[in-house]
Amino acid sequence: MTGETTVRTAGRIHGRSAQRAAVRALLDELPARGGHLVVTGEPGLGRTTLLDWAARAYRSGPVLRLAPGPGATATSGELLGSLRTVTSTAPLLVCVDDAHLWDARARAALAGPAQRLRPAGRTGVLLSVAGHRALDAEFARLPLVRLDPLTPPGAADLLDDLTDGTVAPAVRDLLVAEAEGNPALLHALLRRLSPAELSGHLPLSGPAADSTVLAEVAGAASAGDDEGAGDLLLTVAAAVRASHGPDADVGLVLDAVRRLRPASRPAPLPDPLPGQLALTGGRLRFHSELVRRTVHAAAAPDRRRDAHRALADALEQGDGAGPLPVLLHRSWSAAGPAPAPRLADRLASAADDATVTAPYGLRATAYTRAAELTADAATRAARYTAAAEQALLAGRPERARPLLAAARDGAAPAAVRGRAELVRGLTELGDGPVGDAHQTLLLAASLLAPDAPAAAETAALAAADAAWAAGDLRTCLDALAPGPPGDGGPGPNGPAVHRDTAPHPARTLAAVVREHRIGMRALLEGRLDRASAPLGQVVERGRTDDGPERLLRSAAAALLLGDVDAARRGGARALAAARQLGSDTLVPRALEYLAYAELRAGRHPQARAHAEEGLRTALRAGQRNTAAHHRAVLALAASIEEDPDAVARHVAAALATARRHGLAQVTTLAEWATARADLGRGRPHAAADRLGLLVLPGPGRGHFAVWRLAVPCFVEAAVLAGRHEDTREVLADFADWAAFGADPQAAAQLARCHALLAPPDRADALYRRALARHDEAGGDFERARTALLHGKWLRRRRRPGEARGLLGTALAGFDRCGAGVWAAQARGELRALGALSDAADTGTLTRLTPQQLRIARHVAEGATNREVALTLAVSTRTVDYHLRKVFAALGVRSRLELARLVEQAEQAEPVEKTGARP
């Protein structure tokens, strides 16, 4: 490849917000006290870039930049000499790049107390340490920030920043996949391509990430100390390539190394290990995936083939090895790129075998290798498509897209092209405009209909999912129109070339898809009598099924029917099944259903826990649309707490994706979260204005399946804001929704809304009816809200005895579910009754939000604000904000008082260390 492209510098740092927040915490704390922070990561992830950013961002004093010279080890004398050149007494920031290259005395000095480095003034030490090797003992006890590879969307954003978005889509997908989240590798790949190659006008002339470009980024990190270490490194690198994870069995590796050198004396595992490797639980792995790739690619071709042949021989003579690793090693041991039809057929057959235990990622590798060895164009296209299916299920959409590009072939039959469009549409549904996904999935359905009717029906249901996400009811109903029956096809949340182990899984999956489609259409048409039976069948199958795709459909059907317990059960079983199969695509989807189920049940802390994990897994899997759903759940969970910053942060992130990709459901949920936070903080006018846009008739009304959930909040806000007339029409619609029976809380909420609007002679009875309905439906938060409103109504009518009991019940309910902002309202009402004194109210931690409670505990244990910020991965400003709220809520004036109160409260009434309430 010719290097004709000049790559400009990125305009901003991508994907490092958490790491920059940790560095900012050090900088903010530096004027008051010294401190340390270690930044680590594999070569090319941007350690130096982060240090450069810190040096530019620091404004409170001088900055001293230190780094060892080329090929040299810096000494403690050089360190102290550099420090003496700083004459200013202002707080000093010392940025030390590649601190692992300094000698032992210098490392000990850098890791020691900051005041010893420079007794004349405050000093903060920011260290950059290589992540391709074990951390030096001197740095092991210091606060650590790890740079992980960028997520696929983050890498794509960086590429667009570097090229102004001029790279052809297919080339863009390939570069993102090849870079594997490494910014420096992405830069190097761009530099090696000509403008014509980047624009797609010329084909790429070879593998994008070859040994030369990998070695350019990895540098000396991939070199072995001697020939024996080189053999070990190469064998581990080759073994991991065909393993189920990032490591390999140490016995297998040693056996293969002995086969590489049969004439030499068998050698045990060297002690110490080469620095690039780690040994844990009998498994060997590289500290850095980039270094592993470099070791494998840079080896001489014949030596690399020998390593794979030795591994294949060792696996065949061992116990328990599946066919896929053996076949893969055999294929990589073959000389030359010539087709090998028999080996390709065996690989594809093993990858498609339901009895073979293997994760999706390994099946994708096997299908890809089978395609590379296949001469027939149509068969090759089918195998690349199957590889893309498995890559998507493995949570690697950035790998699926280039495979789909490789699968394009005019000679492929319509069914193969249809499956490719199905995978493409599902990829867009997870990370792209859902309108585009809808059209792609409809195309897939039309191509699949003649020869694969069940797969066509699956594509149509996925198209309905896309229309649902976009909030287009008519289009959703059209996609749910009756389709052809069939016997099998890909799963609803990702195609299933790998079948589950349940009896006749393909037929069972087809039945689930068909029943879900029929029930979903009837439900959207308002025919609950016709929706209950088919959706109920989908839910019932989830009680005994073990396939993650079918379990996800079971959880979705249960949510449509309002069966929250069944939704939680189906979601939890789908999560376990997806994890067992290694599907990083299905895991965030399962967590999404679990989070929504907990939210519908009023269990906000549990919803938050699922959504936090779901957000992390969705971003790692490149599913920005799913991540936006998790952001919306987090915003709704935070809206009941006394943390408006968290609500605003999650809402902004959710809306950023929702507006780009047309996610109407996410938009409605995020706007509802903002309004509910306003209502909880005593701002009914703002809440009514925002909610009115969602629930009142008009073109801007919220998502067709979500806006009714916000009606009770709107009625409460409108009544408090004096806008009673605005509630009439939406309340009539909400009454129909409550009668529909799909929301277990709706009947109680309807009675509460009527009580808010009723004359005094009827309101009391309606509130009591609402509380009785809450007792039937469950859910602490909604019952506590009704008790609070009833208690307020009674207090204003001078019935203090009755009001006190209801307000106390409301306070207890809000405390149980972590609704700090609503608990503050109940507490204020009790104080107005004289039932709660300030002195009597300062001895409990239950009024704190989970985040406040975590911060209070850390501070009580003696941590500084900066240390708390590093532990919780937030800024010191956030810690300061919460700590002020903690002091005010608990009535303490110092950290010492807080420590005593926390100790006394936890002795008197233990609270879970996680910060969640019982």
N, C-alpha and C positions, 0 to 999 in steps of 0.2 A: 504494500500500500504506500502511496506517496503522501508525504506530509506537506500539504499545500495550504492548510488552514491555520490562520492565526487566531488563537482563542483568547478572547478578552477576559478580564477579571470580572467575577460575579459582582453584581451590584449590592448584594447583601449576603449574610450568612444564612444558609438554609437549614432548617430542621434541628436547630440547636437552642431552642428557647429555654428548655430546662437547664441545660449546661450553662447558658449565659446567666440565668437567674442565680445559679449557685456561685458563679464568679462575681456577679453584682453584689451578692450578700457579703463576700469577702471585702470588696471595695467599699461598701457602705459602712462596714464595721471598722475598717482600718483606722480612721481618725481617732477612734476611741480606744482601740486595742489592736495588738498584732494578731497574726494568725497565719494558717497554712491552708493550701488547697492543692491537691494533686490531680492533674488531668491526664488520663491515659486512654489509649486506643491504638488499634493496629496502624501500620503505615498508611498514610494517605487520607485519614479521616479528619484531619484538620486541627491537630493539636497546636501547631504553630499559628494557625489562623486565629484560634481562640485566644492565644496569648497576645497576638497583635491587637485584637479587639479590646482586650482588657487594658493594654497600655494606652490605647487611644481614649478609652472611656474614663480612665482615672484622672481626676481633676484636683485632688486634695494635696498633691505633693509631687516630688520627682519620681521618675520610673527608671529603674536600672535593668537593662536587658542583658542577660548572660547566656552564652552557649559555648560548648567546646569547639575548638577548631577542627577542621577536616581531618579525620583519621586520628585524632588525639584524644587523650583522656585528661580532662581538666582536673586541677589539683586544688586542695584547700587553700594553698598559698595564693593562687590566682583568685580564688573567691574572696578572701579577705582583702587582697589588694584592690579588687574592684570596689568593694564596699567602702574602703577608705577614700576613694575618689569622690564620694557623695558628701558634700560639706553641709548641705541643708539640714536643718533640724525638723523640717516638716515631715509628716508621715510618708514613708518610702514604700513603694511597691517594687519588689524584686521579682522579675519574670525570668525563670530559668528553663530554657528549652533543652530537651534531651538530658534531663538530670541524671538518668541512669548511666550516662557516659562519664560522669565525674568519678574521681577516686573515692574510696571508702570513707576517708576522713572528711572529704568535702560533702559527701552524701549525709554523713552523720551531722555535720554542722548545719546543713540546709534543713534537716528534719528536726533539729533541736529547737528549744525555745527561741522565739523570734528576737527577744531582747538581747540574747547573747550575740547575735549577729551584729547588732548595732545598738549598743546601750544608750546612745544619745537620743534616740527617738523611736517612735512606733514604726514597726516594719511588718509588711505583709509579704508572704512568700507564695508565689504561684508557680508550681512545678509542672513541667511536661515530661511524662515518662512513657516509654515505649510499651505498647500493649501486646506485642508478639512474643513476649517472654514473661516469666513470673515476676511479680513485683518485688523489688529489693526490700530486704528486711527493714532497712532504715525508714522506708516510706510506708510500711504496712499499717502503722497506727494513725496515719494522718487522714483527714477527710478526703474522700476520693470522689471524683466525677469521671464517669466512663463515657467515652464517645462511641456510640454504636453506629453501624452503617445506616445511611439515610433510608427511610421508607421508599418504596417505589414512587409514590406521588412526589415525595420530597426530591428524589433524584431527577424526576421529570421536570419539576419546577426549576431546579438548578440548570439543567440542560437548556431549557427555554431561556433562562436568564443569560446564559453564555452565548446563545446563538440568535437571540431575538425571535425564537420560535420558528426559525426558517428550516429546520431539519424535517425531512419527509417523515410521515408518521411511522412507516415500517422501519426506517433506519432508527428513528427515535426509540421505538420499542426494543429494538435489538441492542442499542447502546445502554439503555437502562437495565436490561437483563444482564448484559455482559459486565457492567460496572458493579453490580451487586451492592449498590449503596455506597461505594467508595468514591468520594469527590475527586481525589487526585487521579484515580483510574479513569473516571469519566473525562477529565481534562485530557489525559494522555490519549484516550481513544479518539477524541475529537481532533486532536492535533495530527493524528496519523491518517485521517480521511481527507480527501480532496473535496472542494466545494461541490463538484459534480456528484461524488459519492454521497455526500450529506443530503443533497437535494433529491437523491433517488434517480438521477439521470444516468448514472453508471452503476453497475452492480459492485458490491464489495468484493475486493480481489482476494480475500482470505479470511481466516477467523479473526474476529475483531480483537479479542484479548489473547494474543499469542504470547509466547515466552518473552519476547523482547519488551513488549509494553508492560507485562506483569513485573518483570525484573526492574524496569525503570521505576515503578512505584514502590516495590518491596525493598529495593536496594540490597544491602548486605544481610537483611534479616533472614533470607532464605538459605544462606550458605551453611553447609555442614563443616564441622571442624576437621574431619578426616574422612577417608573413604568409607569406613565402617558406619560413621554417623550419617553419611550421605545415603547409604543403602537403607538404613533404618528410616530416615525421613521420607525417602521415595516410597518405601513399602507402606508406611502409614498413610501417605498421601493417596496412593493407589487404592488401598483398602477402604478408606473413607468414601472414595468416589462411588463405591458400590455397596455401601452400608446403609442401615436404616436411620442413621443419625450422624452426628459430627465426630464420632469416635469409632475405634475398631478394637476388637479383642486382642489383648497383648499376646496370648498364646498363638493365635492365627498369624500375627505379624512376625513373631520370632520363628515360627515354622517356615513362613515364606522367605524370610531373610536367610535361613540355613539352606533353603533350596536355591537361592540366588548364588550362593558360594558353596557348592557341595564339597569341594576339595578342602575347604578350610575347617578348622576346628569349631564346633558349635560354641557360640558365645552367648552368655546371658545378657539380659538387658543392661546396657551400660549405666554405671553410677558415677557421676551424675548423668542424667538424661541430657541430650541436646537441649539447649535453652528454648527452642521453638516448641517443644513437646511438654505435655503434662500427663501424668498417670493417675487415674482415679478409679478405684473399684475394679481393677483389672482391665481398664479400658485406656487406650492411648488416644490423645487428640492433640491437634495443633492449637496453640493460643490464638492464632490468627488464621481465618479462612483464606485471606489473600496470600499469606505465606504458603499455605497448603497448595493452593492453585499454582503458585509460582514454582514450587519444588517439583510438582508433577509436570508442568509444561516445559520447564527448563531442562529436564533430564534428557539424555541422548535417547532418540527414538527406540533403538534396540534395547537399551537398558530399561526403558519404560515398559516395553512389551514383555521383557523377561519378568519384571515385577508382577505384572498382571497374570502371566502364565503361572508363576510360582504361587500366587494367591489362589488361582483356580484349582491347582493341584492340591494345595493344602485344604481348601474347602471341601473338595470331593472326598478326601480321606478323613475328614472330620465328621462330627456328629451334629445333626440338627441344622445344617446349612440348607437354605431354600434354593430352588433352581435359579432364581433371578441373579443373585450375585455371581454364581458360577458362570452362567451364560454371559453375563456382562464382561467379566474378566476374560473369558475366552474370546469374545468379540474384540476387546481392546488389545489382545495379544497377537491378533492377526496382522500380517504385514500388508501395507498398502491400502488404498481406499476402494478396491474393487468390490462389487456387490457379492454378497454371500447369501444366496436365497435360502438354503437350508437352515443356516444359523439364524437368519432374520425371522423365518417362520417359527422356529423354536422359541425365540425371544418373545415374539408377539403372542404366541400361544400361552406361554407361561404368564405373561402380563395380564392376559384375559381370563386366567384360571381362577375361579372363585375359591378353590381349595388352597391356593397359595397364600400364605400369610405375608403380606408386604404392604407398606404404607403407600399412599398415593404418589409421593415424590419419587419413590423407587420405581413404581410402575411407569411413571412419566419418562424416567431415564431409559427404561427398557424399551418402551414404544419408540422413543426418539432414535435409539441405536438401531432398532429393527428397521425403521424407515430409512436410515442412512445406508443400510446394507441391502435395500430393496431396489431392484431394477425397474419393475413395472410401475409406471407413473400413477395409475389409479390406486394400486395397493399402497404405494408410498404415501399418497395423499391421505388415505384412510388411516394409516398408522401415525402420521404427524397429527391428524385430528384427534386420534385417541390419546396421544401424548399431551396435547393441549387440554383435553378434558381432565386428565389426571393432574396436570400442573395447576389447573384452576382449583380443583378440589384440595390440592395440597396448600393452597393459599399463595400461589405464585402466579398471579395474573400477568406480571411482567415477563414471565417465561412462556405463558400460554400464547400471548400475542405474536411473538416471532414464530412459534410453531404453527399457528394458524396461517401466517404468511407463507411459510414453507409448504403448507398443505394445499395452497391454491393450484389447481390444475384443471384445465378445461375438460380433460378426459375422465375426471372422476364422476361417478354416477350422482344423480340428484340427491340420494340419501346421504352420501358422504358430504356433499356440499351443504346439505341441510344441517347435518350435525355440526359442521364447522360454524355455520351462522348461529346455531344455538349456543355454542360455547362463546362466540363473539358477543352475542346479545346478553348472556349471563355475566360476562366480564364487564360490559358497559353498565349493566344493572347494579353491579357492586361499586363501580367507580367510573361514572360518566353521566352525561345527560340522559335522563330516563326516557325522554321522548325518542331519542335515537335508539335506545335499547328496545323500546316497544316496536319500532319499525323493523329492526333487525330480527327480532323474535317472530314477528308475523311472517317475514320472508322465510325464516327457518321452518315455520309450520307449513307453509305452502310447498316447500321443497320436500319435506318429509312425508306429507300426507299420502302420496300414492303407495310408497313402499314401506313406510314406518309410521303407521297411523298413531300408535301409542306415543312415540316420540313427538309426533306433531301435536298431540294433545298436551303433552308436557310443555312444548314451546308456546302453545296458545295460553296456557295457564301462567307461564312466566311473563308473557306479554301483558296479561291482566295484572300481574304484580307490578309491572312497570307503570301501567296506567293508574293503578291504585296509588303508587308513590307520587305520581304527578297530580293526583286529585281530579282526574278526568273520569267522571262517573259513566258517561255515555260510552266512551272508548273502552272502559273496563268491562261494561256489560257486553259490548260487541265481541271482545276477546273471549268472553266466557260463554259465548253462544255454543250450542251443541256441536261437538266435533266427532270425528270417526273413532270407533272403538279400536282397541289394540291389545297386544299381549305384553309389551315391554317397552322400555325406553329409558332415557336418562332420568336422573333424580330431579326433583323440583327445585332444589337449591344448587344444583350442579350435576352435570351428566354423570352417570354411573357406569363406566366401563367395568370397573371392579364391582361385582355384585356382592350384596350382603349375604350372610350365611343362613338367613331364615329360609324356610321352605318356599320354593317358587318365588323368589324375591321380585323378579321382573313383573310377574303377573300381579303380585300383591301391590307393587308400586304403581302399576297402571291403574289398579282399582282405586287406590288412594287418590291419585290425581283426578280420576274421573268423578269420584264422589265429592272431592273438595270443589271441583269446578261447578258441579250441579248445585251444591249447597250454597256456595258463595254467590252465585248468580241469583238464586231465590232470595237470599238474605238482602242483597242490594235492591231487589225489586220489591222489598217489603212483604215478602210471603214467608213469614217465620214458620208456618205450618209445613211448608215444603222444604225449608232449609234444615229443620231440626234433624230429620232422619239421616240424610246423607252426611251432614257434618258430624252428627253423633256417631256414625259408623267410622269416620276418620279418627275421632277421638278414641273410640273403643279399641281400634287397632293399635293405638299407642300404648295400651296397657300391656300388651304381650309382644310387641314388635321390638326389634333390636337394630334396625337400620336407621342411621341418623337422618336421612332425607325424609323417610316416612314419619319418624318421630317429630321432626320439625313441622310437617304438615299437620300432625295431630295437635301440637301445641298451638299452631295458628288457628285451627278450627275451634279449639276450646276457647281461645280468646274471642272469636267471633260469636260464640254462643254464651259468653259471659261465665264460663266454667273456669274460674281462676285456679282452683286447686288442680284440675286436670291440665291446665296450661303450664303450671309450675312443674308438675310431674313429667309431662312430655318434654318440656324444655330441659329439665335436669337429666333425663335419660338420653336425650339427643346430645347434650354436652358431653356426657361420659362416652357415648359411642363415637362421637367425632374426635375426641382426644385419643381414644384407643386406636382409631384408624389413621391418626396423624393428619387430620384435615383442618388446616389453619383457615380454610374458607368457611367451614360450617361452624367452627367454634364461636366466632363473634356473632353469627346469626342465632345460635342457640342461646347465647348470653343476652341477645336483644329480646327474645321472647320471654326469657326469665325476668329480665328487668321490667318489661311492660306488665307482666303478670303481677309482680310484686307491687308495682305502682298502682295497678287497678285495685289491688287488695289493701292499699293504704300503708304498705310496709316500705316506707321510704328509705330507711338505712339499708335494707336488703337490696332494694332496687339500685341504690347508689353503688353498692359493692359489685353487683353484676355489671353495671354500666361502666364502672371504672376499668374492670378487667376487659370488658368487651371493647372499650375504646382502644386500649393498648393493643389487643390482638387484631382489631380491624385495621389500625394504622400499619401494623407490621405486615398484614396481608394485602395492603394496597386497596382496601375497601373504604374509600372516603364516604360513600353514601351510607354504609352501615355505621361508620364512625359518627356521622352526623346524627343518626338516630340515637346513638348512645349519648352524644352531647345533649340532645333534647331531654333525655331521661335525667341526666345529671342536673340540667337546669331546673327541671320540675322538682327534683329531690331537694336541691338547694333553695328553692323558692319558699320552703316552709321554715328555713333556718334564718338566723340573723346574720346573713352573709350576702349582702347585695352584690359585692364584687364577684363572688363565685357565679351567681346567676348571670350577671352581665358577661362574664368571660365565656361561659358555656353557650349562652345564647348567640353571642357574636360569632363564635367558631361554627356553631351549627348553621346559622344563617349564611355564613360565607360559602359553605358548600351547597346549601339548599337553594340559594338563588342562582348559582352557576348551573346546577344540574336539574333544576325544576322539581325539587322535592317539596311538594305542597304539604304533605303530612308533617314533615319536620318543621316547616315554617309555622304551621298552626300550633304545634306543641311548644315551640320556642316562644312564640308571642304569648301564649297562655301562661308560660312560666314567668315571663316578665310581669304580666298583669297580676298574677297571684302573689308575687313578691310585693307589688305595690299595695294590694289589698291587705296583706298581712302586716305591712308597716303603717297602716292607717292612712292610705292615700286612695280612697275610693273613687274620686273623680278621675284620676289618671287610669286606674284599673278599668273603670266603666268605659272610658274613651277607647282604650286599647281592645277590650273584649267586645265592644260593640261592633268593631270592624270584623271580628271573627264570627259572631253569632247572628247578627241582624241580617235580614235578607238583602241581597244585592250581589253585584259581581265580585266583590272582594271577600265574600263569606269564606270561612275556613274550610279545611278539608272535609269532604262529605261524611267521612266516618269518624271524625274527631271533634268537630265543632260543638256537637251536643254535650260532650264531656265538660266543656267550659261553661255551659249555661248556668249551673248553680252559682259559680263564681260571679258571672255577670249579673245575675239577679241580686245577689247580695251587694255588689258594688253599686248597682243602679239604685237600689233602695236607699243605701246610705248617702248616695249623691243626689237624692231627690228626683230620680228619673223613673218613677214608677210605671209610666205609660209605655216605656220602651220594652218592658218585660212581657207584655200581654201575649204578643204573637209568638215569641220564642218559647214562652212557658207552655203554650198549647202544644207546640211541636215537641217539647221535652216530655210532656205527658204521654204522647204517643210513643216516644222512645222508651219511657219507663214501662209502659204496658207491653212493649215488644219483648222485654225480658232478657235482653242481651247484656245488661249492665246490672250487677247485683246491688250496686249502691243507689241506683237511679230512683227507686221508689221512696227511699228515705230522704234523698235530696229533694225530690218533688214536694214531699210534705213540708220540708223545711222552707222551700221557696214560697209555698202557699202561706206558711206561718209568717214569713217576713212581710207579705202583702196583705195579710188578713186584718180585719178590725180587732180591737182589743178583746171583744167577747168570744172570738174564735181562735185567736192566735195560740193561747195556752194549750188547747186540745190538739192543735195541729203540731206544735212542738213535741208534745208527748207521743203523738202518733209517729212522728219522725224518729224519735229515740227508740221506740219499740221496733220500728223497721230496721234501724241500725243494729239492734241486738240480734235480729235474724240474719242480717247480711255480714256482720263483722266489720272490722276495720277501725282501728283506733282514731285515725286522724279525722275522718269525716264525722264520726260520732262525737268527738271532742269539739269539732266546729259547731255542730248543732247544740251541744250542751252549753257552749260559750254564748251563742246567740240567745238561747233560751234564758240563761242566767242573766245576761245583760237586760233582756226584756223584763224579767222579774225584778231586778234591782231598781230599774227606772219606774216601776210601779209599786215601789216601797214594800216589797215582799222579801226582806233580807234573809229570812231563814231558808226559804226555798232556793233563793238565788245562791246562797253560800254553798249549799250542797252541789248544785250543778256546776258552779264555777270551780269548785275543788275537783270534781270529776273531770272537767275539761282540762284543768292544769295537769292532772295526773296523766291523762291521755296524751296530751301534747308532749309531756316529758318522756313518755314511753316511746314515742315515735320520733323524737328528736326535733320537734317543731318549735324551735326556740323563739321565733318571732311571734308565733301565736300564743305560746306559753306566756310571753311578756304581756300580751293583752289580758289573758286570764288573771295573771298576777296583779295587774293594775286594777282590774275590777274587784278583786278580793281586798286589795288595800283600800279601795274606796268604801268597802263595807266595813273596814276595820277588822277584817278577819285574818290579815296577814301583815305583821309588822316588819319593818326593815331589819330589825335586829334578829327576829326569829327566822328571817328568810335568807340568812347568809351562810348557813352551815351545810349546804348541800351542793353537789356538783351536777345534779341532774338537769339544771336549767341551762347548762352550757351546750352549745352545738358540738357534734363530734369533733370538728376541727379545733374548736376552742378548748375542748377537753384534752385533746392530744397536746396542744401547746402548753396548757396549764401544767400537765404532768411533767413535760420536759423541763419547763422552767423551775418547777418545784424540785426537780432532781439536780438543779444547779447549772443547767445549760444556758448559755448566752443566746440572745436573739439570733445571732448569726449561726450558731450551732444548730438551733432549732430549724432555721431556714434550710440549712444543708440537709438535715435529717429528713425533713418533709418535702424537700424539693420545691420550695416556694421562696419568694423574695423576703428580705428582712422587713420591707414595708408591710407586707401581708401579716407577718408575725407581729409587728408593732400594732397594727390595726386590731387584730384579734386579742392581743394582750390587754389593750385598753378596754375592750369590751368585757374581758374576763374580770378585770379589776372592778369595773362598774357593776357587773352582774353579781359578784360575790361580796362587794363592799369592802375590799382590801385595798391597802395603800402602798404595799411594798412586796417585793419578791419573797421576803422572809415570812410575811403574813400569809402569802399565798401558799408557801410550802407547808406551813403549819396547818392551814385549813385543808389542803389536799390530803395530808397525812391523817388528820382527824376524821374527815369525811369518808375516806376509804377504809379506815378501821371500823367506823360505825356502820357504813352501808357500802360494801364492796361493789365496785363497778368494773365491768370487763375492761381489760387492758387495751382492747382494740379501740376503745373510744365509743363503741356502739352501746346503746342502752339495752337493758334486758327487755 
